[in-house]
Every structure is written in C-alpha cells, then in structure tokens.
Amino acid sequence: MKFIKASGMLGLMALAAATTSVVKADDAGWYMGGNIGQSTADIDNDRITENLLDGGFSEIMIDNDDRDTGYKLFGGYQFNRNFALEGGYFDLGEFSYSATTMPMGTLDGNMKLRGINLDLVGFIPFSEKFSAFGRVGVNYAEAKDRFSGTGAVNVLSPRADERDTNLKLGAGVQYAFTDALAMRVETERYRINDAVGNKGDIDMVSVGLVYRFGAKSAPVAVVQQPKPAPAPVAPPPPAPRTEKYTLSANELFTFDSSAVRQPQAKLDEIATALKGDGSPDEIVIVGYTDRLGSDDYNQKLSERRAIAVKNYLMNKGIESNRLRAEGRGEADPVVMCDEQNKAALISCLSPNRRVEIEKMTIVREVTP
C-alpha cells in the first residue's frame, strides 16, 4: 500500500547575491514564528487496488481523504540581509482511505505525519517591507500508519511506524508590518517515507507570523509630566558660526574612485576663499557615499575621498593644521531611493555621494 506518489521536486530557491541592498544592515538577529494552512497528499489508488488483487479481492470503490490542516512552529537566526538558518517542528496532519472490496468487506488505512526540519532560507528584498524568499533543507519525519478491515478483509499487520530524513523545499513572500513583526505566505514540499516502504511528497500552503527579537516595535506615546521651572543659570557660550560648501562626488571623482578630477574650478574658488580670509579656524572635510556596496567598503572610500580633497587644499596653500578629514560612509543620506533598475538607482542616489567642506569659527564673547 502506498499513500503518496512521487512527483516533481519544487525547484525554486531564492538566492540574493545579485540583488539590491535595500534591507538594513542591522537585520541580523534571532526570530521565531508559526504558520498554519492546508496540507495535501496524493493517495496511490492504483497501488491499493494492486495489493487487494494480490490478496484475492477486487476493488469496488475507494474513498480518499487527502487533505488536512497542517502547522509548523519555527525559530531562526538572520545572518545578514540575504540569508538565515531556520529550524522547527511541523505537523502535516492525517490522511486516510477506505476501499470497498468483493468478497464484501472494507480495507481502511490512515497515516499521521509530524517531525522536525532545518532549512537555509534566502531572501530577495523588493523594498524595505516586502521580500520574496526560498528555502532548501532537510526534514526528519515520523510516519504512523494504521490499518483495519471488515467483512472478508483480515489485516495481519494493523500498525506500522517509520522515521527517516529527506529533502524539504519551499518558497514564499514576506511583508513587514514593523521592524519586529512580519507576515509570511508560503508553499512547501516535504519528501516523506511512509511506513510500508514507499516515498512521496506532501505539500503545505500556509500563512503565518514572524517576530524578531530586539527589533524596534511601533512607537508608544509617552505623556510627560510638567517639570518645575529651572533655576536661573548663566547663558551658554555663543555657538560657533559655520560656513559649509557641498561638492558632488560626481564632479570631484569618477564613479567608485578617490582620484580628484582635473580641472576643479569650484574647488579652486573654495580654496581661494578659505586661504584669503586669514583666519586660524578649523576646516572639516567630510566624505559621504551612497548605500551601494558593503558598509566597510563605503566607509573606507569616503575616508579616501575626504583625504584627497584635504591634500588638494593643502596644495593650494592652506595650512595642514587647519584641515581635518573624515569619512562617514553611507550615513546622513540626502535622498532615499527605491528604484529596481541598477542604473536608475545609481542616478537617483547621486546626491548622497558628496564631500562637505565646513569652516567653524568660534565666536568669543567680549566682556565690557
């Protein structure tokens, strides 16, 4: 007797190596969740009929119950924006058949399936909230088969159990309501050994929720009590005056480079203005990149670009002790972009690739 027929393997696995980095770098961490849905098995009526004929019976009618409610509970760890490792417990439900025979009798059978699994999950983010994912892994399932007969049918072995490890595949989509809570809709295929020596597939389509530990939940309003008026204090010192110049990295450098293009008329004007005022005030040069690429690479590129502009200003006669260069990578973006085309995304993120030159003048309070 065979409960489930072998069918084609579900070959969808979502790999994200070539996708745009639109999921935040701080997505790493632990999560847990649960799904519930419908599981479906293919009951092999031809095999049941063949076994009845071998026992001297002819089959009149077979009634199948090949659908049930399945569920799973899982936990996992998100390594980065694209990959996670997930394990859990599943219960695929119970499936049964009833065959009416001649000579008069019935052969009834059912099977229960449950087990544990371990999957590698890959994500393809389409936006900060919506993503697709695929999974590939192994399941360790227990199949419990039970048989009974009436009338002329006599069952010699009414119970059979089997435990084995097999392949598991799946795919789905996920939508994040908040940083902490998301919903999944997915389909999965479990390769199963029944308890009488046959292999087959059971499919489950389900919906569920995922909770991430340590993520930010929805903001909570806090009512603050009025505070007593503070005692009079001395006024703070005057705030420093600043002069800021912002230069596009597209004009200063070629894409993904820290070599200053020539000529640089705008940068020459800034150098002349800073040199000609004769002040000893500090000049801070800050480099920024867009969010494409890794955090570490972007940080180093922004530092190299800030140093390149510092060296340029030194060559124009500005004292080195007045100049301070620093890189801030992809921090403080000017624009937020969600284009799917890579060329359009690079163009949209252009304002974020920049170098800012800021002169800070300390205003000293004059005592009469």
Salt bridges, closest charged atoms under 4 A:
ASP27 OD1 - ARG212 NH1 3.56
GLU86 OE2 - ARG135 NH2 3.05
GLU86 OE1 - ARG184 NH1 3.12
ASP91 OD2 - ARG114 NH2 3.47
ASP119 OD2 - ARG135 NH1 2.92
ASP119 OD2 - LYS168 NZ 2.65
GLU142 OE2 - ARG163 NH2 2.58
ASP161 OD1 - ARG146 NH1 3.02
ASP179 OD1 - LYS24 NZ 3.68
GLU186 OE2 - LYS72 NZ 3.20
GLU186 OE1 - ARG135 NH2 3.21
GLU188 OE2 - LYS72 NZ 2.89
GLU188 OE2 - ARG135 NE 3.65
GLU188 OE2 - LYS168 NZ 2.67
ASP201 OD1 - ARG191 NH1 3.13
ASP203 OD1 - ARG189 NE 2.63
GLU243 OE2 - LYS359 NZ 3.26
ASP268 OD1 - LYS316 NZ 3.56
ASP277 OD2 - LYS359 NZ 2.61
GLU282 OE2 - ARG324 NE 2.89
ASP290 OD2 - ARG353 NH1 2.69
ASP296 OD2 - LYS300 NZ 3.44
GLU319 OE1 - ARG322 NH1 3.75
GLU326 OE1 - ARG324 NH1 2.67
GLU326 OE2 - ARG328 NE 2.87
GLU356 OE1 - LYS244 NZ 3.74
GLU356 OE2 - ARG354 NE 3.09
